[in-house]
């Protein structure tokens, strides 16, 4: 796919990965259309190009353009434990994907990239996982169910209607453009305020991926869509770190007096995961540039001048939960 000649619609364009992807595609000369229910606070040009709507309302889909080369579907309720507490959020993930697939089918677009998650691997007893190792029996949460079912729906639309696809399984993406209560921004906020850091699962080992590396994987897929199509890829680092290591690295780089407090794993959370990225390396030439220290250091520097604004947003999220 020639990106400088492509018109790409990105759902969830106001989110962490969505906004960063839109910026990367615009830099490559692509014609980008964003879709989101939330205002884009990060980039004025992406905001200008965004159609604000609720994808759960099928009437809104008539407002979307038809002359699109591919849809990148990132829009989702993505906080695992929130979906454990509020299963309706999982229902919304199912419905939004179905509506987007129908838009792709009825509009004759014929191509979609779907954002899945390392959550589909579950707590299998293994640590390193290749793309063929996800099983329904390892489904740990309703969020995981939305990703497993989403992948199945993508396959069904390929079989029934010839929709070409790529499925991307991300793993613990962190970096700029994130005002959520995800682990790394939350830990950075607490460290910069000398607050104690609470860790759920002392032995939890995960594959943390800096946002630029995640977006690079997606751009490579779009670049090489004819080669990459109708497959799924782990986009991560193939390196595992414990949550405790992440917290101590943040403390080391920020120099606070924060103490670590340990709690048991929460319901629905995957405890041990490292991605096998050999398929992405072989097909896409994907090679992440940022190790954990480099990525966290860049992330801290991005948050420092925005930390008070982030804390205000975090307080709003905590009130709403």
N, C-alpha and C positions, 0 to 999 in steps of 0.2 A: 504494500500500500504506500503510495507516494503521499507523505503527510502534507507537503506544501500544496497538494491538489485535493485534499480530502476535507469533507465536512463531517465533523465528529460531534455527536451529542453525548454529554457526560451528565448522568444523574448523580445527585449528591455532590454537586460542584462547589458547594459552600463548605464542605467538610475538609478534613485534614488532607487526605490523599487526593480528593477530587479537585480542590483548588490548586494544589501543587501540580497535578497532572495537566490541568487547563493551562497553567503558566508554561509548562514544558512544551505543550503542543503549540501554543501561540508562538513560542520562540522558534519553533520549527516551521512556522508559516501555515499551520493548519487553520481552517475556519472552525472555530469552537462555539458550540451552543451549550450553555449550562442549564440544568434543571434542578431546582431545589425548593423546599418549602421554607427554608430559612434564608435570611439576607446574607449575602457574602460580605464579611467584614474585613477581608484580607486584601483584595485586589480590585481596584476600581474598574479595570477593563473586563475582568471576569464578571463582576457585578453587572456591568452594562450588557453583557452578552447572556445573562441568565434569565430564564423564564421562571417566574416564581409561581409554583402550583403544588397541589397535593396530588401525588400520583395514585392515591387510593380512590380518587374520584374519577371514574372513567370518562365523564363528560369533559374533563380537562385535557384528555389526550388528543382531542380534536384540534387543540390549539398548537400542538407540536408540529414542526415542519416535517414534510415527507421526503425532501431531497437530501437525505442523510446517507453517508457511506457506511457508518457503523455506530452502534450505540454502546457506550461504556456504562454499565449499570453498577454504580457504587452506592446508591441511596439505600440505607437500611438503618434500623435500630441496632446498634453494634455493641452495646455494653452487656456482656454475658449475664452478670448477676442481676442487672435491671430486668432482663427478660425472665429470669427465674422468679423474681418478685411480681412481675406484671406480664403474664403470658399473652395478653392482648397485643403487646409490642411484637411478639413473634408472629401473630396472625397478620399484622400489618406488613411484615417482611414478605410473607407468602403472597399477599394480595398485590403489593407493589410490583414484585417481579412478574406475576401473571399479567398484570396490566401492561407492563413494559414489553413483555414478549408478544402480547397481542398487537401492540403498536408496531413492533418490528415486523410481525407477520402481515398485518393488514396494509401496512404502508409499503410493502415490498422492499424494505431495507435489506433484510436477509443476513445481517451480520450483528453479533453481539459479543461483548466481552463482559463476563460476569465475575464480580468480586466475591470469592469464597474465603475460607479461613482455615488455619491449621486446627481449629476446633473440631473439624470433621474426623480427625484421627483419634480423638478421645483419649482415655487412659487405657492404652492397649497393653501396657507392661513393657513396651519398647520405648526407646528414646528417639533414635533416628528413624524418620519415616519417609518413604518414597511415595509417589503419587498413587500407587495401586494398593495402598494399605488402609484405606478408610472403610469402615464397616458400620452399618446401622446399629449393631449391637453395642458399639462403643459410644453411642450418642449420649452425651453427658448433660445436655441442657436444651431448652426450647430454642435458644439461639442456634446451637449446633444443628438442631432439626431443620431450621430454616435454611441453613447452608447445604445440608445433605439433600433435602427436598428440592432446593433451588437447582443444584447440580443435576438431579434427576429430571427436573422439568426442562432444563436446557437440552439435555440429551433427547428427551421426548420430542421437543420442537425441531431438533435436527432430524430425527427419524421420520416424523410425520410431515414436516413442512419444508425440509431442506434448509433450515436456518443454520448457517455456519457460526461457529462459536470458538471462544477460548475461555477457559475457566482458570482464574488465578487464585491460588491459595496464599494469602498473606499471613505473616506471623508477627504479632506484637510490634506494629509499626509505631514509631515515635519520631518526634522532631517538631518543627515549626507548625503553626496554624492549628494548634490543638488546645482548646480551652475546656476540655472534658476532665473527668476525674480519673483518667487512665493513670497507670502506675507511675510512669516516669515524670510527667508534668506535676502530678500530685506530690511525689517525693521531692522534686526540685523546689516546689513552693514551700514545703515544710522545712527543708534544709535551709533555705534562704531566710526563713523566719525563726530558726533555731527551735523548731518544734520536733517532738518525738515522731518517728516514722513507724507506722503500723504495717506489719508484713503478714499476709495470709498465706501460710505454707512455707516453712523454713527450708524444706528440701525441694521446693518447686524449681525446676530447670526449664527455661524457655529460650527460644530463638528470637532475639530482639533485632529489628531491622530498621535502620535509619530511613527516613521518609524519601530522601533523594534516591537511595538504592531501590526502594519499592517502586517509585515512579519510573526509574530507568528501566526496570523490568517490563513495565506496561508499555512504555514507548517502544522498546525493542519488539514486543509482540505486535504492536500496530504496524511497525515498520516491516515486519516479516510475516504479516498475517497469512499470506498464501502458503507459507511453509509451516507456520505454527498452528494453523486452524484445526479445529475439531479435536483438541487435546487440552489437557490441564497441566499446570506448572506450579511448583512451589517457588515462590519468590521470597527469599529470606537470606540468611547468611551461612547456614550450616555450622553454626557455632552456638553452643548452649551456655547460658549463664544463670545462676540462681538469682532469685529475687533479692536475697541478702547481698550477693555480690554487686548487683545494680545499685542498691541503696548505699552500700559502703563506697562505691565509686563516686556517687553523687556527693556524699559527705566529703570525700577526699578532694573533689574538685571545687567545692564551695566553701569548705573550711568551717562548718558550723559546729555546734555542740549537741546536735541531735542524737538521741538514743534510739535504738531499734527495739520495737516491741513485737513479739511474735504471737500470732493466733493460728488456729487450725485453718486448713483450706476451706473455702466456702463451697456450698452446693453448686454443682454444675461446672466447676473449673477444671481444666486440664492441667495436670501437675508436671508432666515431663514431656518435652517436645523439642526436637531439633530437626530441621528440614533437610532432606536430601535434595540438593539443588543441581545434581549432575545432569538431569534432563534439560533444565533451563540453560546450563552452561553449554551443553552440546548443541542444542537447537538454536538458542538465541544469542550465544556468546555472552551470557549474563555473568557478571562478576562483581559482587558488591565491593564498593570502595572504602566503606567506613567500618572500622572495628568499633567495639562498644565504647572505648574511651573517647575516640574521635567524635562519634555520634553524640554521646552525652555532652561532651564539651561544647559542641556546636549548639546543642539544644539549650544548655544553660545560658549561653551567651544570647540566644534569641529571647529567652524568657526574662532575663534580668531587667531590661527597660520596660517590660510589660507585666511585671509580676503583680502589681497592685490591681491592675485591670483583670488579670486572670483570677486573682483571689475573689474579687467581687463576683465574677461569673461563677466561680466554684461555689460560693455561698448561695447563689441562686439555685444551682443544681441541687445542693444538699437540702435546701428548703423544699424543693419540688419532689424529692425522692420519698 
